[in-house]
């Protein structure tokens, strides 16, 4: 992997790390901000999978659909298929609680957030373990 791709890979992982940290901080605050925290769970998983795609020489598409990104990643590493359910469940958090909607709940429950955080952490750790140590932030 060239220096430019290595830097891009590290940048995606750094952003994923920051999103995961943001989710944890917002979710554990005295007055937790779960709608924003759950969004960062989605973002952490999305950026981690995109980092893996960069590692494989693939330019990730501009999408929030972690399921589709995971399917693309599975073409390079079949174990990504084990993450399809988590990817599908995390994907809607890119938009679900970000805007007010008179017809829907605009805040996740503590249980929804806790599950999303667990799923994001699993995806992040899975990707990190596939990548070379020197790519880690």
Secondary structure, 3 states (H helix, E strand, C coil): CCHHHHHHHHHHHHHHHHHHHHHHHHHHCCCCCHHHHHHHHHHHHHHHHHHHHHHCCCCCCCCCCHHHHHHHHHCCCHHHHHHHHHHHHHHHHHCCCCCCCCCCCCCCCHHHHHHHHHHHHHHHHHHHHHCCHHHCC
